[in-house]
Structure formats: C-alpha cells, structure tokens
C-alpha cells in the first residue's frame, strides 16, 4: 500500500471506534506492583472497572482487608494477588512466572510499588538510601523488564502493532520540595524512574510497547492520614501549596491510568501526566 493511500485511510480512522471502546481493557491482563494497597489499589479497581484482569503484586504474605473488601468474589478469578518483594530478584522472577502461568499473557504493567523514608539529608545512612533505591529504582526497573518480556510474546495487532503498555507511578517529590518533609533520598530514588521513562519510551517503541508516567501530587492515603494525626503542620503546608486547595484523592489517578493502558493512548509514549491540583505549576 502506498504511503498516500495509508494517510488517506488514516484520515477516517477516528470513525472506526468510540472513545468508550478505546478505553476498554476487556481481555487484557495488567500487572500492578503495589496493587493491593494505597494508590495501587485504586488503580487495580480502575482496571477491573473497564473490563481488565489484575495481577496485584505485594510484599505481604496476604493482601490486606481493604483489598478483599474492594474485590470480594473477584479475588481468585479476575483479580489475583501474588506475594513477591520487588527488591528480591528471585521472588520477583517467580512471581511473574506464576502470573504468566495463571493468566497466559501480560498486556500491561503499572509500576506502583515503592517505599518512602523521611529523614534529613545529613542523617541519612547508607542503608536508608540503599533500601530506597533497591525498591524504587531496581525493583521498578526489573518489574518492568519482566512484564515487557511477557508482552513481547503477544502477537502484534491491527492497533498500530501495540503489544503492551507500561505505566510508571512517579512522584511530585522529584520536582517540588515540601518544607515540612525531609525527602531528599526518596526524591532521588523516584527520580530514577523519570530517567527510565524517556529511555524506555524510545527503546521499546519499535517493539510495540508504550511507556508513560503518572506523577501524583500530595495524595490522601492511610499513611498520610496517620501522619496528619501527629503532624498538623504537614497537612497545613500541603494544602497551602496546592492551587486547587485540596489534597489529591486516589480516585483522581484512575482515569489517567486507564487512558495510558488503553487504545485511547496508542500514539502516546514518553509522556508524564502530573496529577497534583496545580502544585507543579506554582502558586499565586
């Protein structure tokens, strides 16, 4: 087919499917590290809501009660939980082997698992920094590597030869400092994911795998609620810094994750969606 004819056909491609059809993840298997708690749990629910199946990876032997309450009878069928420390090379490999055996394929991954140590720069130890980079850096890197290897077993489709999608969950902490928190080591470890984003987007595009990032701002989680109980200064500073005047909710991340995983984003790779209520843009 000549290039001119291809372009003529492309002009009408917007009529071949609806936005709702493009956003569907029906028949797709999405691995979500950290998918049984925090923001990751909300993203797991989002995938299921649009028809996808979820393989949630967590370090705990059993998922917590919130995970079981959210998914109920779907646990064990559309949603499965796998115990694996992403910082443990052998456990991570075994976890992905189980996922591939159970589901037969992997179509996407949300790399959401991470750890945070809040400590002043001058007090941070080798063990502190090593553990952060071990999980947030190496764990993220190799989780994605295992998932992409499985994606490459998928046949390319008519959907512009897309074999899979990677969504990395970053953090506003890589570009904005909260004065009430000492997060230099954490920010550095999450910054490695931002470098990974550009490198993988370019390297994997010819293989049919898209790579994008969601970077949440200050978001309400069980951990932050506990912190606010003992540190009202932290809550106050976070609220004052956000132009929209509120903290993020886990639901605020759901739409972006579904978009990036879906056919609605077939021409999107190397992108970062910052969901911060305007925190990243500044303040009047």
C-alpha positions as CSV (number, residue, x, y, z in Angstrom):
1,X,0.0,0.0,0.0
2,X,1.4,3.4,-0.9
3,X,2.1,5.9,1.8
4,X,-0.5,8.3,0.2
5,X,-3.2,5.7,0.5
6,X,-2.3,4.9,4.1
7,X,-2.6,8.5,5.0
8,X,-6.0,8.8,3.3
9,X,-7.2,5.8,5.3
10,X,-5.8,7.3,8.4
11,X,-7.9,10.4,7.9
12,X,-11.0,8.5,8.6
13,X,-9.7,6.3,11.4
14,X,-11.4,8.4,14.1
15,X,-14.7,7.0,12.9
16,X,-13.8,3.3,13.4
17,X,-14.3,3.2,17.2
18,X,-15.8,5.2,20.0
19,X,-13.8,6.7,22.9
20,X,-15.6,4.3,25.3
21,X,-14.5,1.3,23.1
22,X,-10.9,2.6,23.0
23,X,-10.8,2.9,26.8
24,X,-11.9,-0.7,27.4
25,X,-9.3,-3.1,28.7
26,X,-11.6,-6.2,28.2
27,X,-9.5,-9.3,27.8
28,X,-6.3,-7.7,28.9
29,X,-4.1,-8.7,31.9
30,X,-2.5,-5.9,33.8
31,X,0.2,-6.4,36.5
32,X,0.2,-3.8,39.2
33,X,3.0,-3.8,41.7
34,X,1.8,-2.4,44.9
35,X,-1.7,-3.1,43.6
36,X,-3.2,-4.2,46.9
37,X,-3.0,-1.0,48.9
38,X,-2.7,2.7,48.6
39,X,-2.9,4.3,45.2
40,X,-2.1,1.0,43.6
41,X,-5.4,-0.4,45.0
42,X,-7.4,2.3,43.3
43,X,-5.6,1.6,40.0
44,X,-6.4,-2.1,40.4
45,X,-10.1,-1.2,40.8
46,X,-9.9,1.1,37.7
47,X,-8.6,-1.7,35.5
48,X,-11.3,-4.1,36.6
49,X,-14.0,-1.4,36.1
50,X,-13.1,-1.2,32.4
51,X,-13.0,-5.0,31.9
52,X,-9.4,-5.9,32.6
53,X,-7.9,-8.6,34.8
54,X,-5.4,-7.7,37.5
55,X,-2.4,-9.4,38.9
56,X,-1.5,-7.5,42.0
57,X,2.0,-7.9,43.5
58,X,2.7,-7.1,47.1
59,X,5.4,-7.9,49.7
60,X,2.8,-9.0,52.3
61,X,2.0,-12.7,52.6
62,X,-1.7,-11.9,52.3
63,X,-3.5,-8.8,50.9
64,X,-5.0,-6.5,53.5
65,X,-8.7,-6.3,54.3
66,X,-9.3,-3.3,52.1
67,X,-8.2,-5.3,49.0
68,X,-10.5,-8.2,49.9
69,X,-13.4,-5.8,50.6
70,X,-13.0,-4.0,47.3
71,X,-12.9,-7.0,45.1
72,X,-14.8,-9.6,47.1
73,X,-15.7,-12.7,44.9
74,X,-13.5,-11.4,42.1
75,X,-10.4,-12.3,44.1
76,X,-9.0,-15.5,42.6
77,X,-10.6,-15.0,39.2
78,X,-10.4,-11.6,37.6
79,X,-8.1,-10.4,40.4
80,X,-5.3,-12.4,41.8
81,X,-2.7,-11.5,44.5
82,X,0.9,-12.6,44.3
83,X,3.4,-12.3,47.1
84,X,6.7,-11.0,45.9
85,X,9.2,-8.4,47.2
86,X,10.1,-6.5,44.1
87,X,13.6,-5.9,45.6
88,X,14.2,-9.6,45.7
89,X,15.4,-10.8,42.3
90,X,14.4,-14.4,42.7
91,X,11.0,-13.7,44.3
92,X,10.1,-11.2,41.6
93,X,11.0,-13.7,38.8
94,X,8.9,-16.4,40.4
95,X,6.0,-14.0,40.8
96,X,6.0,-13.2,37.1
97,X,6.3,-16.8,36.2
98,X,3.2,-17.6,38.3
99,X,1.3,-14.7,36.7
100,X,2.2,-15.9,33.2
101,X,1.1,-19.4,34.1
102,X,-2.2,-18.3,35.6
103,X,-3.3,-15.8,33.0
104,X,-1.4,-16.9,30.0
105,X,-0.3,-13.4,29.0
106,X,0.6,-9.9,30.2
107,X,-0.7,-6.8,28.4
108,X,0.4,-4.1,30.7
109,X,2.1,-3.1,33.9
110,X,1.5,-0.3,36.4
111,X,4.8,0.0,38.4
112,X,3.3,1.5,41.6
113,X,5.2,-0.3,44.4
114,X,7.6,1.9,46.4
115,X,8.9,2.8,49.8
116,X,9.5,6.1,51.5
117,X,11.9,7.1,54.2
118,X,11.6,10.6,55.6
119,X,14.9,11.6,57.1
120,X,17.1,14.8,56.9
121,X,19.9,14.6,54.3
122,X,22.7,14.8,56.8
123,X,21.1,12.0,58.9
124,X,20.5,9.6,56.0
125,X,22.6,6.4,56.2
126,X,23.9,4.0,53.5
127,X,21.2,1.5,54.5
128,X,18.4,4.2,54.2
129,X,19.5,5.2,50.7
130,X,20.3,1.7,49.5
131,X,16.9,0.4,50.5
132,X,15.1,3.3,48.7
133,X,17.0,2.7,45.5
134,X,16.7,-1.0,45.8
135,X,12.9,-0.8,45.7
136,X,12.1,2.4,43.9
137,X,14.9,2.0,41.4
138,X,16.0,-1.6,40.9
139,X,12.6,-3.0,41.8
140,X,10.8,-0.8,39.4
141,X,13.3,-1.5,36.6
142,X,13.2,-5.2,36.8
143,X,9.4,-5.4,37.3
144,X,9.0,-3.6,34.0
145,X,11.6,-5.8,32.4
146,X,9.8,-9.0,33.4
147,X,6.5,-7.6,32.2
148,X,7.8,-6.3,28.8
149,X,9.4,-9.7,28.1
150,X,6.0,-11.3,28.5
151,X,4.4,-8.5,26.4
152,X,6.7,-9.3,23.5
153,X,5.2,-12.8,23.4
154,X,1.9,-11.2,22.4
155,X,1.2,-11.0,18.7
156,X,1.1,-7.5,17.2
157,X,-2.5,-6.4,16.5
158,X,-4.2,-4.1,14.0
159,X,-4.0,-1.4,16.7
160,X,-0.8,0.0,15.3
161,X,1.2,-3.0,16.3
162,X,0.9,-2.2,20.1
163,X,1.9,-5.2,22.2
164,X,1.6,-3.6,25.6
165,X,1.8,-0.6,27.8
166,X,3.9,0.4,30.8
167,X,2.7,3.0,33.3
168,X,5.2,4.1,35.9
169,X,3.9,5.8,39.0
170,X,6.3,8.7,39.8
171,X,6.0,11.5,42.4
172,X,5.8,15.2,42.5
173,X,8.6,15.0,45.1
174,X,11.1,14.8,42.2
175,X,10.4,18.4,41.3
176,X,8.8,20.1,44.3
177,X,10.0,20.3,47.9
178,X,7.6,20.2,50.8
179,X,9.3,22.1,53.6
180,X,7.7,20.0,56.3
181,X,9.2,16.8,54.9
182,X,12.8,15.8,54.6
183,X,12.7,13.7,51.4
184,X,16.0,14.2,49.6
185,X,16.9,10.5,49.5
186,X,13.3,9.5,48.5
187,X,13.2,12.1,45.8
188,X,16.4,10.9,44.3
189,X,15.2,7.3,44.2
190,X,12.0,8.3,42.5
191,X,13.9,10.5,40.1
192,X,15.5,7.3,38.6
193,X,12.0,6.4,37.3
194,X,11.8,9.7,35.4
195,X,15.1,8.9,33.6
196,X,13.8,5.4,32.9
197,X,10.7,6.9,31.3
198,X,12.5,8.6,28.4
199,X,14.9,5.8,27.8
200,X,12.3,3.0,27.7
201,X,9.9,5.0,25.7
202,X,12.4,5.4,22.9
203,X,13.9,1.9,23.1
204,X,10.6,0.0,23.3
205,X,8.6,1.9,20.8
206,X,9.9,-0.1,17.8
207,X,8.9,-3.2,19.7
208,X,5.3,-2.1,20.1
209,X,5.4,-1.2,23.8
210,X,4.4,2.2,25.1
211,X,5.9,3.7,28.3
212,X,4.4,6.6,30.2
213,X,4.2,8.0,33.7
214,X,1.7,9.3,36.2
215,X,3.1,11.6,38.9
216,X,0.7,12.2,41.8
217,X,0.9,15.3,44.0
218,X,0.1,15.3,47.7
219,X,-2.5,12.4,47.9
220,X,-4.6,11.2,50.8
221,X,-3.7,7.6,51.8
222,X,-3.9,5.7,55.0
223,X,-0.2,6.6,55.7
224,X,-0.8,10.3,55.2
225,X,-3.9,10.2,57.4
226,X,-1.8,8.7,60.2
227,X,0.9,11.4,59.6
228,X,-1.6,14.3,59.8
229,X,-2.8,13.0,63.2
230,X,0.5,13.8,64.8
231,X,1.8,16.5,62.4
232,X,-0.8,19.1,61.6
233,X,1.9,21.3,60.2
234,X,2.4,18.8,57.4
235,X,-1.3,18.9,56.4
236,X,-1.4,22.7,56.5
237,X,1.7,23.1,54.4
238,X,0.5,20.6,51.8
239,X,-2.9,22.3,51.5
240,X,-1.5,25.8,51.2
241,X,0.8,24.7,48.4
242,X,-1.9,23.4,46.1
243,X,-3.7,26.0,43.9
244,X,-6.9,23.9,43.9
245,X,-7.0,24.0,47.7
246,X,-7.3,20.3,48.4
247,X,-5.2,17.1,48.5
248,X,-5.5,14.5,45.8
249,X,-7.7,11.5,46.2
250,X,-6.9,8.0,45.0
251,X,-9.8,8.2,42.5
252,X,-8.0,11.2,40.8
253,X,-5.4,8.8,39.4
254,X,-7.8,6.2,38.0
255,X,-8.7,7.9,34.7
256,X,-5.1,8.7,33.7
257,X,-4.0,5.1,34.3
258,X,-6.8,3.6,32.2
259,X,-6.1,6.1,29.4
260,X,-2.4,5.2,29.3
261,X,-3.0,1.5,29.3
262,X,-5.7,1.6,26.7
263,X,-6.1,2.0,22.9
264,X,-7.1,5.6,23.5
265,X,-3.4,6.3,24.0
266,X,-2.0,4.4,21.1
267,X,0.1,7.4,20.0
268,X,1.2,8.4,23.5
269,X,4.6,7.3,24.8
270,X,7.2,9.0,26.8
271,X,4.6,11.2,28.4
272,X,4.2,12.3,32.1
273,X,0.8,13.2,33.4
274,X,1.2,15.2,36.6
275,X,-1.9,14.9,38.9
276,X,-1.2,17.5,41.5
277,X,-4.0,20.0,41.7
278,X,-1.6,22.5,40.1
279,X,1.1,22.1,42.7
280,X,3.7,21.5,39.9
281,X,2.7,24.8,38.2
282,X,3.3,27.1,41.1
283,X,1.2,29.4,43.3
284,X,-0.1,33.0,43.0
